[in-house]
Amino acid sequence: MRLSEGDRVCVIGGGPAGSFAALHLLKAARKLGLKLEVLIFEPRNFSNPGPGGCNSCAGILSSRLLEGLESLGLSLPHELIQAELTTYALHLDDVVVQLEQPDPQRKIISVYRGAGPRLSAGEPIASFDKYLLEQAILRGAKHIPSRVRKVVWEEKPVVHTARDRISADLLVLATGVNSRPPMSPEFGYQPPKTVIMAQDEMLTPDKWSPTEVGVFFRDPPGLIFGALIPKGRYLNISLLGSGFNKDTIRDFLELHDLDLKKFSSFSSLCGCTPRIAVSPARRYYGSRWVAVGDAAVTRLYKDGIGSAFLTAKIAMQVAVQDGISSQAFNKGYLPHCRRVARDNFFGRMLFQMWNLTLNNRTLTRIWRLTMEEELSIPPEKRMNMRLLWGLFTGDEQYRDLFRLILSLKSMRAVMRGLQTGISRRFE
């Protein structure tokens, strides 16, 4: 079961996962001289400010993703880049630990997925998602600005919109986890488990560094971590945890005393509570269909856009080179998705270890002293800072970070911090 000349591929969802799928598919087909009809179904207009044109995401692009874009021949226009992030400031009690970028060559940037906050002033901001969709169209895809109501199986997947009924030789599900999947029960698709984020935007305070992300913990109850991310003239507030409501953002700012220290006042410019995936989907491929991005599997908490790039790349390479049967996806696509899920296992352990450190005064003190000790050595040798940078930026695989924390160099750094703490105690 293989794609043939003139076959139709329907991509449901025009966010990064859907646009990446179209771009990778068209690139792989072009190499084989195969012409395909690629339709991207996306009802939203990413030129609109606020939730109506946004995919509700913190919008941080890792260096791995930026390298991936280059492999597709994509170079981000300057107006898309809101900030280049070089420092993560970890706020813990009354101490701030500055994590500097371990490798200046590995850039991390912030973008807007839509056209900026709902109550933004001035011209709409350049949209990353709009850019990707336009690039897919320039390379041969066709945008269908309609919502898919349902997909049924009639010897092939059949896409139903309000007006049309379109059969697909291959269907790509790229709806993420904040839209209802339109797949009918016969496909067997079950979406991933999710947790809720709380997000908002505000004007950037005068004293806030345009390259620094602030990271906060503990409060309000249920918070896993919170981040304040510079995006040009705005500051994005992203909180991950459970039990959030419409007052969570304001509670977060007040509990961390941010209103008093940095801001004269807080004025919400947008506000949303999107879901993020924390497990793989179940039954996310079959004959003539495959899910990519968050709708299939994504990295835990971080670099979801980078995961969308890789899942789309591998799924489309399998479709063009190996076939579109369930067996082809099982052989070529499933192993990658399992690797992501295994990597997330290490990510959960790392975050649990971090929470254990935060909840134990002795461990917290050792950690702080270890960070202080590392400031006296070259940045490339700061193992524990590299660990935390990778954990909070998503710029390294979790399993690599887990190996790092068990390495001799890391252990020696911790021991030095412990020895420093003991010596200070008896001074």
VMD Tcl script that draws the C-alpha trace (Angstrom):
set ca {
  {0.00 0.00 0.00}
  {1.91 3.01 -1.31}
  {1.27 6.58 -2.41}
  {0.90 6.97 -6.16}
  {1.06 9.84 -8.63}
  {-1.77 12.31 -7.99}
  {-2.87 10.78 -4.66}
  {-4.61 13.09 -2.21}
  {-3.25 13.66 1.30}
  {-5.53 15.43 3.77}
  {-3.83 17.10 6.72}
  {-6.20 18.04 9.55}
  {-4.72 20.98 11.40}
  {-2.58 23.81 10.07}
  {-0.45 24.47 13.13}
  {3.23 23.50 13.19}
  {2.57 19.74 13.18}
  {0.30 20.00 10.12}
  {2.53 22.45 8.24}
  {5.63 20.39 9.04}
  {3.87 17.26 7.80}
  {3.02 18.97 4.50}
  {6.54 20.38 4.11}
  {8.24 17.05 4.83}
  {5.81 15.15 2.62}
  {6.27 17.47 -0.33}
  {10.06 17.41 0.08}
  {10.21 13.60 0.24}
  {7.80 13.20 -2.70}
  {9.74 15.70 -4.81}
  {12.92 13.64 -4.40}
  {11.12 10.67 -5.94}
  {9.47 12.72 -8.67}
  {6.06 11.99 -7.10}
  {3.33 14.62 -7.41}
  {0.73 14.64 -4.65}
  {-2.34 16.73 -3.87}
  {-1.84 17.99 -0.29}
  {-4.81 19.66 1.44}
  {-4.40 21.36 4.84}
  {-7.67 21.88 6.72}
  {-7.35 24.80 9.14}
  {-10.26 27.11 10.00}
  {-8.33 29.63 12.10}
  {-6.72 32.79 10.79}
  {-3.31 33.07 12.45}
  {-3.26 36.78 11.60}
  {-5.85 37.44 14.31}
  {-4.60 38.54 17.75}
  {-5.68 36.58 20.82}
  {-6.90 32.99 21.26}
  {-8.82 33.03 17.96}
  {-5.59 33.07 15.97}
  {-3.28 31.35 18.43}
  {-2.34 27.79 19.33}
  {-1.99 28.69 23.03}
  {1.70 27.97 23.54}
  {4.63 29.63 25.31}
  {6.29 29.82 21.90}
  {9.90 28.89 22.69}
  {11.91 27.38 19.82}
  {14.87 25.18 20.74}
  {18.18 25.13 18.90}
  {17.34 21.62 17.67}
  {14.20 22.93 16.03}
  {16.03 25.87 14.47}
  {18.48 23.40 12.92}
  {15.53 21.37 11.68}
  {14.02 24.42 10.00}
  {17.29 24.97 8.15}
  {17.14 21.39 6.87}
  {13.81 22.31 5.24}
  {15.37 25.41 3.70}
  {13.48 27.71 6.08}
  {15.11 30.78 7.57}
  {12.95 32.67 10.07}
  {12.31 36.29 9.09}
  {13.65 38.77 11.62}
  {10.16 40.06 12.49}
  {9.13 36.61 13.75}
  {11.82 36.51 16.44}
  {10.53 38.24 19.57}
  {13.60 37.57 21.74}
  {16.79 35.53 21.86}
  {16.88 33.89 25.28}
  {20.31 33.65 26.89}
  {19.52 33.46 30.63}
  {17.08 31.53 32.81}
  {16.74 33.12 36.27}
  {15.57 30.56 38.85}
  {13.73 32.28 41.71}
  {13.75 30.28 44.91}
  {12.75 31.95 48.18}
  {14.86 35.13 48.27}
  {17.64 33.78 46.06}
  {17.93 34.10 42.28}
  {20.25 31.71 40.44}
  {21.24 32.80 36.95}
  {21.57 29.97 34.45}
  {23.65 31.17 31.52}
  {23.42 29.56 28.10}
  {26.06 26.77 28.17}
  {26.72 26.93 24.42}
  {26.23 30.33 22.69}
  {25.94 28.52 19.35}
  {22.73 26.78 20.49}
  {20.25 29.62 20.12}
  {16.86 29.60 21.81}
  {14.25 32.14 20.73}
  {10.68 33.15 21.54}
  {7.95 33.69 18.94}
  {4.23 34.32 18.85}
  {2.13 31.47 17.52}
  {-0.67 33.87 16.58}
  {-0.59 37.63 16.04}
  {0.00 38.62 19.66}
  {-2.21 39.29 22.68}
  {-5.93 39.92 22.28}
  {-5.63 43.47 23.64}
  {-2.34 44.27 21.92}
  {-1.74 47.82 20.74}
  {-0.45 48.76 17.32}
  {0.06 46.49 14.34}
  {-0.50 42.71 14.70}
  {2.65 40.75 15.51}
  {4.16 38.35 12.95}
  {2.83 34.83 13.51}
  {5.10 31.77 13.48}
  {2.20 29.45 12.61}
  {1.12 31.69 9.76}
  {4.65 31.68 8.39}
  {4.86 27.88 8.40}
  {1.45 27.49 6.76}
  {2.41 30.00 4.06}
  {5.65 28.12 3.40}
  {3.72 24.87 2.98}
  {1.39 26.60 0.50}
  {4.31 28.07 -1.44}
  {5.75 24.57 -1.81}
  {2.58 23.04 -3.18}
  {0.02 22.48 -0.40}
  {-3.48 23.92 -0.58}
  {-5.12 25.54 2.44}
  {-8.77 24.65 3.04}
  {-10.14 27.20 5.58}
  {-12.81 24.82 6.88}
  {-13.29 22.92 10.12}
  {-13.34 19.16 9.79}
  {-16.53 17.87 11.42}
  {-15.72 14.18 11.22}
  {-13.55 11.58 9.51}
  {-15.13 8.25 8.66}
  {-13.77 5.08 7.07}
  {-15.19 4.09 3.69}
  {-12.38 1.90 2.30}
  {-10.34 5.08 2.72}
  {-10.52 7.95 5.22}
  {-13.27 10.40 4.21}
  {-13.15 13.95 5.54}
  {-16.45 15.75 6.19}
  {-16.66 19.54 6.51}
  {-19.88 21.56 6.74}
  {-20.14 21.57 2.93}
  {-17.84 18.96 1.47}
  {-17.04 15.28 1.59}
  {-13.44 14.54 0.54}
  {-11.78 11.13 0.35}
  {-8.09 10.82 1.25}
  {-5.49 8.32 0.12}
  {-3.61 9.30 3.28}
  {-4.93 11.24 6.26}
  {-2.61 13.09 8.68}
  {-4.13 14.00 12.06}
  {-2.40 17.15 13.41}
  {-5.09 18.64 15.65}
  {-3.00 18.82 18.84}
  {-4.83 18.30 22.14}
  {-6.89 21.49 22.40}
  {-9.33 20.53 19.65}
  {-11.74 17.63 19.58}
  {-10.30 14.87 17.37}
  {-12.74 14.27 14.50}
  {-11.88 10.60 14.06}
  {-14.87 8.25 14.14}
  {-14.71 5.26 16.53}
  {-13.68 2.71 13.88}
  {-10.21 4.29 13.75}
  {-9.68 3.44 17.43}
  {-7.85 6.70 18.11}
  {-7.64 7.81 21.76}
  {-6.03 11.20 22.47}
  {-3.22 11.69 25.00}
  {-3.73 12.50 28.66}
  {-3.31 16.19 29.38}
  {-2.69 18.75 32.11}
  {-3.71 22.40 32.11}
  {-1.59 25.50 31.74}
  {-2.56 29.06 32.60}
  {-1.24 31.72 30.23}
  {-1.47 35.46 29.80}
  {0.45 38.46 28.46}
  {1.31 41.81 29.94}
  {3.43 44.77 28.93}
  {7.10 44.14 29.64}
  {8.25 46.04 32.76}
  {11.01 48.59 32.22}
  {13.49 46.68 34.39}
  {12.96 43.28 32.78}
  {15.87 41.96 30.71}
  {14.81 41.29 27.09}
  {16.88 38.07 27.05}
  {15.99 36.61 30.47}
  {13.31 34.05 31.33}
  {12.17 34.10 34.96}
  {11.35 30.66 36.40}
  {9.33 30.21 39.63}
  {8.20 27.28 41.78}
  {5.84 26.14 44.58}
  {3.13 28.84 44.61}
  {0.24 28.83 43.95}
  {-0.61 25.29 45.11}
  {-0.45 22.82 42.24}
  {2.23 24.76 40.35}
  {4.95 22.60 38.76}
  {6.76 25.64 37.43}
  {5.97 29.08 36.09}
  {7.87 31.12 33.52}
  {7.91 34.77 32.50}
  {9.10 34.88 28.89}
  {10.10 38.08 27.09}
  {8.46 38.62 23.71}
  {9.34 42.06 22.44}
  {7.14 44.64 24.09}
  {5.19 41.95 25.94}
  {5.93 39.43 28.68}
  {4.33 35.99 28.39}
  {3.25 34.33 31.64}
  {3.06 30.51 31.41}
  {2.16 28.38 34.42}
  {2.10 24.58 34.41}
  {0.28 22.63 37.09}
  {-3.17 21.56 38.24}
  {-6.26 23.15 39.75}
  {-5.85 26.42 37.86}
  {-8.66 28.94 37.31}
  {-9.18 32.48 35.99}
  {-7.47 33.99 39.06}
  {-4.34 31.80 38.94}
  {-2.15 34.29 37.07}
  {-2.91 37.13 39.49}
  {-2.44 34.79 42.48}
  {0.93 33.71 41.07}
  {2.17 37.29 40.70}
  {1.00 38.24 44.19}
  {2.38 35.13 45.91}
  {5.79 35.73 44.37}
  {5.59 39.41 45.23}
  {6.16 40.27 41.59}
  {3.64 43.11 41.58}
  {5.72 44.93 44.16}
  {9.23 44.11 42.96}
  {9.01 44.39 39.21}
  {5.61 45.67 38.18}
  {3.64 48.70 39.12}
  {0.45 46.86 38.21}
  {-0.77 43.84 36.29}
  {-3.17 44.20 33.40}
  {-4.26 41.05 31.55}
  {-3.90 41.39 27.79}
  {-5.13 37.95 26.75}
  {-5.56 34.88 28.97}
  {-6.19 31.21 28.26}
  {-5.96 27.79 29.92}
  {-4.71 25.39 27.22}
  {-4.00 21.71 27.71}
  {-0.64 20.05 27.06}
  {-0.09 16.35 26.44}
  {1.67 14.30 29.13}
  {1.27 10.83 27.61}
  {1.23 9.28 24.13}
  {-2.07 8.82 22.35}
  {-3.37 5.30 21.88}
  {-3.84 3.82 18.42}
  {-2.34 6.84 16.64}
  {-1.82 5.27 13.21}
  {-3.34 2.69 10.91}
  {-3.66 1.92 7.23}
  {-3.88 5.19 5.29}
  {-3.75 7.43 8.39}
  {-1.27 8.67 10.99}
  {-1.26 11.23 13.81}
  {1.70 13.58 14.32}
  {2.71 16.18 16.89}
  {0.84 16.45 20.18}
  {-1.96 14.32 18.74}
  {0.48 11.38 18.76}
  {3.37 11.90 21.22}
  {5.37 14.87 22.42}
  {8.18 15.67 24.83}
  {7.17 16.11 28.44}
  {6.52 19.80 29.23}
  {9.17 21.17 26.82}
  {9.95 21.62 23.10}
  {6.57 20.51 21.81}
  {7.14 22.29 18.48}
  {10.44 20.42 18.09}
  {8.61 17.15 18.73}
  {6.03 18.08 16.11}
  {8.83 18.63 13.60}
  {10.36 15.19 14.24}
  {7.15 13.16 14.35}
  {5.99 14.81 11.12}
  {9.35 14.23 9.46}
  {9.55 10.54 10.31}
  {5.88 9.79 9.60}
  {6.04 11.43 6.17}
  {9.32 9.75 5.26}
  {7.74 6.40 6.10}
  {4.65 7.26 4.04}
  {6.67 8.13 0.93}
  {9.50 5.60 1.18}
  {7.95 2.57 2.89}
  {4.21 2.86 2.38}
  {1.02 3.94 4.11}
  {-0.10 0.63 5.57}
  {-0.41 0.03 9.28}
  {2.56 -2.35 9.01}
  {4.74 0.36 7.43}
  {3.98 2.86 10.21}
  {4.41 0.14 12.80}
  {7.91 -0.62 11.50}
  {9.14 2.89 10.70}
  {7.14 5.33 12.89}
  {6.33 3.47 16.10}
  {9.99 3.08 17.19}
  {10.50 6.84 17.13}
  {7.34 7.46 19.17}
  {8.42 4.87 21.69}
  {11.81 6.59 22.02}
  {10.04 9.85 22.84}
  {7.90 8.09 25.45}
  {10.99 6.45 26.99}
  {12.77 9.78 27.08}
  {9.78 11.26 28.91}
  {10.22 8.56 31.56}
  {13.63 10.07 32.33}
  {12.08 13.53 32.23}
  {9.55 12.59 34.91}
  {12.34 11.27 37.12}
  {14.33 14.46 36.66}
  {11.39 16.68 37.56}
  {10.63 14.47 40.57}
  {14.24 14.79 41.71}
  {14.03 18.55 41.27}
  {10.82 18.73 43.32}
  {12.45 16.59 46.02}
  {15.31 19.10 46.13}
  {12.93 22.05 46.37}
  {11.00 20.47 49.26}
  {14.09 19.66 51.36}
  {15.98 22.57 52.90}
  {19.26 20.64 53.15}
  {19.15 19.52 49.53}
  {18.17 23.01 48.43}
  {21.15 24.48 50.26}
  {23.55 21.93 48.73}
  {22.14 22.71 45.29}
  {22.58 26.46 45.77}
  {26.15 26.03 47.01}
  {26.92 23.76 44.06}
  {25.68 26.45 41.69}
  {27.86 29.02 43.44}
  {30.88 26.76 43.15}
  {30.33 26.29 39.42}
  {30.46 30.05 38.82}
  {34.21 29.89 39.39}
  {34.81 27.49 36.48}
  {34.40 27.95 32.69}
  {30.75 27.76 31.46}
  {31.38 24.62 29.38}
  {32.37 22.73 32.56}
  {29.35 23.70 34.64}
  {27.65 20.30 34.64}
  {24.80 21.09 37.04}
  {23.98 24.37 35.34}
  {23.90 22.55 32.02}
  {21.54 20.01 33.58}
  {19.08 22.65 34.74}
  {19.38 24.62 31.49}
  {18.49 21.50 29.52}
  {15.65 20.64 31.92}
  {13.92 24.02 31.71}
  {14.61 24.85 28.06}
  {14.06 21.39 26.55}
  {17.24 21.81 24.51}
  {18.63 18.36 25.37}
  {17.18 14.88 25.58}
  {16.05 13.95 29.08}
  {17.98 10.68 28.99}
  {21.20 12.58 28.25}
  {20.52 14.88 31.19}
  {19.84 11.88 33.41}
  {23.18 10.36 32.42}
  {24.79 13.71 33.17}
  {23.41 13.85 36.69}
  {24.92 10.41 37.38}
  {28.29 11.32 35.88}
  {31.43 11.60 37.98}
  {31.82 15.28 37.10}
  {28.36 16.07 38.38}
  {28.87 14.05 41.55}
  {32.15 15.84 42.23}
  {30.45 19.20 41.85}
  {27.78 18.19 44.37}
  {30.45 16.97 46.78}
  {32.27 20.28 46.50}
  {29.04 22.08 47.30}
  {28.46 19.80 50.29}
  {31.99 20.38 51.58}
  {31.56 24.13 51.18}
  {28.32 24.00 53.13}
  {29.91 22.01 55.97}
  {32.89 24.35 56.18}
  {30.64 27.44 56.26}
  {28.54 25.91 59.00}
  {31.55 25.59 61.30}
  {33.15 28.94 60.48}
}
mol new
graphics top color blue
foreach p $ca { graphics top sphere $p radius 0.5 }
foreach p [lrange $ca 0 end-1] q [lrange $ca 1 end] { graphics top cylinder $p $q radius 0.2 }
display resetview
